[in-house]
């Protein structure tokens, strides 16, 4: 694939060649009008500008950005004004600048070409990023600096998202009862179910990309959030995929 600018450069170059062949051989320069000379100079400027721009034009075969900074996704939604953030190795928090759009499709390139477009946010997920801090923006979360994420890639692209969820549970204190993670088929789709635990923590139902579907039971009322009351009746193909075998020394 050639750079995007090259087609326009070739067109302008061809036109310029025609103008040169017509104007330069003229023995009497007085025959060249002022308007012709201005047009000629504009052609030269256009070609030179595009040639210089070729160095910065997109090339489909160009290597991707380095994405050299290792970070961990953290869910700060429990804090006022916060959501998902990136944590650097030294504990520094980067709050990603999110490009939002509430119009009708098709989505603008500003959205679809954003590094975070369709990124699967999972607490504990390891990724590599590049970023530019935006000092002019103030944070409502106040956990770290706001930054534009310019490049992102998974550190472990083949690792199932549920393993990140399990890693997060492993980093917590042992639950009562000990945590388990089940896999089911629910309404024709693969889901993950994590039972409720003490005290008043609801159960969690995740889709195959580990996005929250609902809380089937538990919580203060014991009935969950009411958004999937048919889960226990409709679930099929139970399979336990992980069980916490650590000993709870507090009991």
PADRENMAR-349268 format. One line per 8 residues: number of its first residue (from 0); their letters; for each residue x, y, z of C-alpha. Coordinates in steps of 0.25 Angstrom, whole numbers. Layout:
NUM = a = X:Y:Z; ... .
END
This chain:
0 = xxxxxxxx = 0:0:0; 5:14:-4; 4:26:6; -9:33:5; -2:46:0; 5:39:-12; -8:39:-21; -10:54:-19 .
8 = xxxxxxxx = 5:56:-21; 5:49:-35; -7:57:-40; -1:70:-36; 13:66:-42; 6:62:-55; -1:76:-56; 12:83:-52 .
16 = xxxxxxxx = 20:76:-63; 9:80:-73; 11:95:-68; 26:94:-69; 26:89:-83; 16:100:-87; 23:111:-80; 38:109:-79 .
24 = xxxxxxxx = 41:108:-94; 35:121:-96; 46:130:-102; 39:143:-99; 35:143:-84; 27:155:-86; 16:146:-92; 14:139:-79 .
32 = xxxxxxxx = 3:146:-72; 4:150:-57; -8:140:-55; -1:129:-61; 11:131:-53; 3:131:-40; -4:119:-44; 10:112:-47 .
40 = xxxxxxxx = 16:116:-34; 4:111:-27; 6:97:-34; 20:97:-29; 16:100:-15; 6:89:-15; 15:79:-20; 26:82:-10 .
48 = xxxxxxxx = 17:83:2; 11:69:-1; 25:63:-3; 29:69:10; 17:63:16; 19:49:11; 29:47:23; 17:48:32 .
56 = xxxxxxxx = 6:42:24; 0:29:29; 5:16:22; -2:3:24; 11:-5:25; 18:5:35; 21:-2:48; 12:1:60 .
64 = xxxxxxxx = 15:10:72; 24:3:83; 13:3:94; 25:1:103; 19:5:117; 14:-7:125; 2:-4:133; -10:-11:140 .
72 = xxxxxxxx = -24:-8:139; -31:-4:152; -46:-2:155; -47:11:163; -62:12:161; -64:11:176; -58:25:178; -66:38:174 .
80 = xxxxxxxx = -64:42:160; -55:30:157; -56:19:147; -45:10:141; -31:15:142; -17:10:138; -7:7:149; 8:8:146 .
88 = xxxxxxxx = 19:-1:153; 22:10:163; 8:12:167; 5:24:159; -9:25:154; -13:30:140; -27:34:137; -30:31:123 .
96 = xxxxxxxx = -36:42:115; -49:36:108; -54:41:95; -69:41:96; -80:42:85; -95:42:86; -99:44:72; -104:34:61 .
104 = xxxxxxxx = -95:24:53; -86:24:46; -76:28:57; -66:38:54; -51:34:52; -48:41:65; -56:30:72; -52:18:63 .
112 = xxxxxxxx = -37:21:63; -36:24:77; -27:14:85; -37:11:95; -48:8:85; -55:-5:88; -45:-8:99; -49:-19:109 .
120 = xxxxxxxx = -48:-13:122; -45:-23:133; -39:-20:146; -25:-26:148; -23:-27:133; -8:-25:128; -6:-16:116; 5:-8:110 .
128 = xxxxxxxx = 1:7:106; 7:20:101; 1:33:107; 2:48:107; -2:55:120; -12:66:118; -8:76:129; -19:86:125 .
136 = xxxxxxxx = -30:76:129; -34:75:144; -39:62:150; -52:59:157; -46:46:162; -33:52:167; -26:39:167; -15:43:157 .
144 = xxxxxxxx = -13:50:144; -22:51:132; -15:46:120; -18:43:105; -15:28:102; -8:28:88; -5:13:87; -10:0:95 .
152 = xxxxxxxx = -7:-14:93; -10:-26:102; 2:-32:110; -5:-46:110; -14:-46:97; -18:-60:99; -21:-60:114; -36:-62:116 .
160 = xxxxxxxx = -42:-50:123; -48:-58:134; -34:-61:138; -32:-47:141; -44:-47:150; -39:-59:157; -25:-52:159; -32:-41:166 .
168 = xxxxxxxx = -40:-50:176; -26:-57:179; -21:-43:183; -32:-41:193; -34:-47:206; -41:-61:206; -56:-60:205; -66:-66:214 .
176 = xxxxxxxx = -70:-76:208; -57:-77:199; -59:-72:185; -63:-81:173; -65:-77:159; -75:-85:150; -77:-85:135; -91:-87:130 .
184 = xxxxxxxx = -99:-86:118; -110:-75:120; -120:-71:109; -111:-77:99; -98:-70:103; -86:-74:111; -86:-67:125; -78:-67:138 .
192 = xxxxxxxx = -84:-67:151; -78:-64:165; -86:-67:177; -90:-57:188; -81:-56:200; -81:-50:214; -86:-40:217; -97:-35:208 .
200 = xxxxxxxx = -88:-36:196; -96:-40:184; -93:-51:174; -88:-46:160; -92:-51:146; -82:-47:135; -83:-49:120; -72:-57:113 .
208 = xxxxxxxx = -64:-43:112; -65:-42:127; -75:-30:126; -85:-29:137; -99:-35:133; -105:-34:147; -105:-38:162; -114:-51:162 .
216 = xxxxxxxx = -115:-51:177; -109:-47:190; -108:-32:195; -115:-25:206; -129:-31:201; -123:-45:197; -130:-44:184; -119:-37:176 .
224 = xxxxxxxx = -122:-26:167; -134:-32:160; -128:-31:146; -127:-46:144; -137:-53:153; -138:-64:143; -124:-68:144; -124:-80:154 .
232 = xxxxxxxx = -136:-86:146; -130:-84:132; -115:-87:134; -110:-99:128; -97:-107:126; -91:-104:140; -75:-105:140; -67:-100:152 .
240 = xxxxxxxx = -54:-94:146; -48:-89:159; -49:-91:174; -41:-83:185; -33:-94:193; -27:-84:202; -30:-86:217; -37:-74:224 .
248 = xxx = -28:-72:236; -38:-62:242; -48:-73:245 .
END
